[in-house]
């Protein structure tokens, strides 16, 4: 995982930093609401989302998700009315290089079975994100999610 260490804002426009982190906020909140348009607004058309490293921690084997529509369809259909989520993004670190950027962040994600609230998975994940500028908005082109720790039963949620 790429970790951004000693980067300060320097000459970067702080609005870019806000827009870059906002892409990750759109991803989380798009799942939580669930809002297809908001979730899709976080990604480039050819984006990749790799949840496999996180899922390996509990024996899960999800596919590599490729393409904005496939990412949105996979996430929303997998949870549709069955799972309630809440995501919190912390510790974002951003590095900008022209029209490209990278970001690392911690994301805590609570997943609860709607019909059985005692069945849950609380995940603390590290995100490594590549982004590209699209006009005034930044979009995620590659997201890799590694699990730091979890509580509950992820296998029940991500089945």
C-alpha positions as CSV (number, residue, x, y, z in Angstrom):
1,X,0.0,0.0,0.0
2,X,1.3,3.5,-0.9
3,X,1.5,5.6,2.2
4,X,1.8,9.4,1.9
5,X,4.2,10.5,4.6
6,X,5.7,14.0,4.6
7,X,3.5,15.8,2.2
8,X,2.1,19.2,3.3
9,X,-0.2,21.4,1.3
10,X,2.7,23.5,0.0
11,X,1.6,25.2,-3.3
12,X,-1.4,22.9,-3.8
13,X,-4.9,24.5,-3.8
14,X,-6.7,23.5,-0.6
15,X,-9.9,23.2,-2.7
16,X,-8.4,20.3,-4.5
17,X,-7.7,18.5,-1.2
18,X,-11.3,19.0,-0.2
19,X,-12.6,17.7,-3.5
20,X,-10.3,14.7,-3.4
21,X,-11.5,13.7,0.1
22,X,-15.1,14.4,-1.0
23,X,-14.8,11.6,-3.6
24,X,-14.3,9.2,-0.7
25,X,-17.2,10.8,1.3
26,X,-19.4,10.4,-1.8
27,X,-18.4,6.7,-1.9
28,X,-19.3,6.1,1.7
29,X,-22.5,8.2,1.8
30,X,-23.7,6.7,-1.5
31,X,-23.6,3.3,0.2
32,X,-25.2,4.6,3.4
33,X,-28.2,6.3,1.8
34,X,-28.2,4.1,-0.6
35,X,-28.0,6.6,-3.5
36,X,-26.9,5.3,-6.9
37,X,-26.2,8.7,-8.3
38,X,-24.1,9.8,-5.4
39,X,-22.1,6.5,-5.3
40,X,-21.5,6.6,-9.0
41,X,-20.3,10.2,-8.7
42,X,-17.2,9.1,-6.8
43,X,-15.7,7.0,-9.7
44,X,-14.2,7.3,-13.2
45,X,-16.0,5.2,-15.8
46,X,-13.2,2.6,-15.8
47,X,-12.5,2.6,-12.1
48,X,-11.3,-0.5,-10.2
49,X,-12.4,-1.2,-6.6
50,X,-10.3,-4.0,-4.9
51,X,-12.0,-5.2,-1.7
52,X,-10.2,-8.5,-1.9
53,X,-7.3,-7.7,0.5
54,X,-9.8,-6.7,3.3
55,X,-12.1,-9.8,2.7
56,X,-9.2,-12.2,2.9
57,X,-9.0,-11.4,6.6
58,X,-12.2,-13.4,7.2
59,X,-12.0,-15.8,4.3
60,X,-14.1,-13.8,1.8
61,X,-13.4,-14.0,-1.9
62,X,-15.1,-11.0,-3.6
63,X,-14.4,-10.2,-7.2
64,X,-12.2,-7.3,-8.4
65,X,-14.9,-4.7,-9.3
66,X,-14.1,-3.0,-12.6
67,X,-16.0,-0.1,-14.1
68,X,-18.2,2.5,-12.4
69,X,-21.5,0.8,-13.2
70,X,-20.2,-2.7,-12.1
71,X,-19.0,-1.2,-8.8
72,X,-22.3,0.6,-8.1
73,X,-24.4,-2.4,-9.1
74,X,-22.3,-4.9,-7.0
75,X,-22.4,-2.8,-3.9
76,X,-26.0,-1.7,-4.0
77,X,-27.4,-5.1,-5.1
78,X,-25.3,-6.9,-2.4
79,X,-26.8,-4.8,0.3
80,X,-30.2,-3.8,-1.1
81,X,-32.6,-3.7,1.8
82,X,-30.6,-6.4,3.5
83,X,-27.8,-4.4,5.1
84,X,-27.7,-1.0,6.6
85,X,-24.3,0.8,6.6
86,X,-22.6,3.8,8.1
87,X,-19.1,4.9,7.0
88,X,-16.7,7.3,8.7
89,X,-13.7,8.7,6.9
90,X,-10.7,9.8,9.0
91,X,-7.0,10.6,8.6
92,X,-7.0,11.5,4.8
93,X,-3.6,12.2,3.4
94,X,-3.4,13.6,-0.1
95,X,-0.7,14.1,-2.7
96,X,-1.4,15.9,-6.0
97,X,0.7,15.7,-9.1
98,X,-1.0,17.8,-11.8
99,X,-4.2,16.1,-12.9
100,X,-3.5,13.0,-10.8
101,X,-3.7,12.5,-7.1
102,X,-3.3,9.8,-4.5
103,X,-4.9,9.6,-1.1
104,X,-4.7,7.3,1.9
105,X,-7.4,7.3,4.6
106,X,-8.9,5.2,7.4
107,X,-12.5,4.2,7.0
108,X,-14.6,2.7,9.7
109,X,-17.6,0.9,8.2
110,X,-20.5,-0.5,10.3
111,X,-22.7,-3.1,8.5
112,X,-25.8,-4.3,10.2
113,X,-28.3,-6.9,8.9
114,X,-31.6,-5.0,8.6
115,X,-33.7,-7.9,9.7
116,X,-31.4,-9.0,12.5
117,X,-29.6,-6.0,14.1
118,X,-27.6,-8.2,16.4
119,X,-25.7,-9.5,13.3
120,X,-23.1,-6.9,12.3
121,X,-19.6,-6.3,11.1
122,X,-17.6,-3.3,12.2
123,X,-14.6,-2.9,9.9
124,X,-11.6,-0.5,10.3
125,X,-10.0,-0.4,6.8
126,X,-7.0,1.4,5.2
127,X,-7.8,2.8,1.8
128,X,-5.2,3.6,-0.9
129,X,-6.9,5.6,-3.7
130,X,-5.7,7.0,-7.0
131,X,-7.7,9.8,-8.5
132,X,-7.9,12.0,-11.6
133,X,-9.3,15.4,-12.2
134,X,-12.5,15.7,-14.2
135,X,-13.2,19.4,-14.6
136,X,-13.6,20.8,-11.0
137,X,-14.3,17.4,-9.5
138,X,-11.9,14.6,-8.6
139,X,-12.9,11.0,-9.3
140,X,-11.5,7.8,-7.9
141,X,-9.9,5.6,-10.5
142,X,-8.5,2.9,-8.3
143,X,-9.4,2.0,-4.7
144,X,-7.6,-0.7,-2.7
145,X,-9.1,-1.6,0.7
146,X,-7.1,-3.4,3.4
147,X,-8.6,-4.5,6.7
148,X,-6.9,-3.4,9.9
149,X,-9.3,-5.1,12.3
150,X,-13.0,-6.1,12.5
151,X,-15.6,-7.0,15.1
152,X,-18.7,-9.1,14.5
153,X,-19.3,-11.5,11.6
154,X,-18.3,-10.1,8.2
155,X,-19.0,-13.5,6.6
156,X,-22.7,-13.0,7.5
157,X,-22.8,-9.5,5.9
158,X,-20.7,-10.1,2.8
159,X,-22.4,-13.4,1.8
